[in-house]
Amino acid sequence: MESTVMARGQTAIPVAIHRRYNIKPKTKLEWMDDGHTITVLLIPADPMKTLKGRFKNKDLLVALLKSREEERKRG
């Protein structure tokens, strides 16, 4: 799939990608440049919720959730 960069540096997300990943207005994307390639990553609205259930090591998940709660308390 390809898209074209417009004069103001903007580009459109191909429809197939847009639909598959349910990309809506205000969805955040991370652009990563390793010097050879550019990768675009979808940033979920709640990254921790996305990770929940994906860890075989439940201790790591508990530690991450605890860390997130502490960060919220700090502001």
C-alpha positions in Angstrom: 0.0 0.0 0.0 1.2 3.5 -0.6 0.1 7.1 0.1 1.4 10.4 -1.2 2.8 13.2 1.0 1.0 16.5 0.3 2.7 19.9 0.2 2.1 20.5 3.9 3.7 17.2 4.9 0.5 15.3 5.4 -0.4 11.9 4.1 -3.6 9.7 4.2 -3.8 6.4 5.8 -4.7 3.7 3.3 -8.4 2.7 3.7 -7.5 -1.0 4.4 -5.2 0.0 7.2 -7.7 2.6 8.5 -10.5 0.0 8.7 -8.4 -3.0 10.0 -7.0 -1.1 12.9 -10.1 1.1 13.6 -8.1 4.3 13.3 -10.4 7.2 14.1 -9.8 11.0 14.5 -7.4 11.7 17.4 -5.9 8.3 17.2 -2.2 8.6 18.1 0.5 7.1 15.9 4.2 6.8 16.7 6.7 7.4 13.8 10.0 5.6 14.4 13.1 6.2 12.2 16.0 3.8 12.5 18.1 5.5 9.9 17.1 3.1 7.1 13.3 2.6 7.5 10.4 4.4 8.9 7.8 2.4 11.0 4.4 3.7 12.0 3.0 2.3 15.2 -0.5 2.6 16.5 -0.6 3.8 20.1 -3.6 2.3 21.9 -5.8 4.6 24.0 -5.1 2.4 27.0 -1.8 0.6 26.4 -2.0 -1.3 29.7 -5.4 -2.7 28.8 -4.1 -3.8 25.4 -1.3 -5.7 27.1 -3.5 -7.4 29.7 -3.7 -11.1 29.2 -0.6 -11.2 27.0 1.9 -12.0 29.7 2.7 -15.5 30.7 4.5 -14.1 33.7 1.7 -12.6 35.8 4.3 -11.0 38.2 5.5 -8.7 35.5 1.9 -7.6 34.7 1.2 -6.9 38.4 4.4 -4.9 38.6 3.5 -2.8 35.5 0.0 -2.2 36.8 1.4 -1.2 40.2 3.9 1.2 38.6 1.1 2.8 36.5 -1.0 3.3 39.6 2.0 5.0 41.4 2.5 7.3 38.4 -1.1 8.3 38.5 -0.9 9.2 42.2 2.2 11.3 41.6 0.4 13.3 38.9 
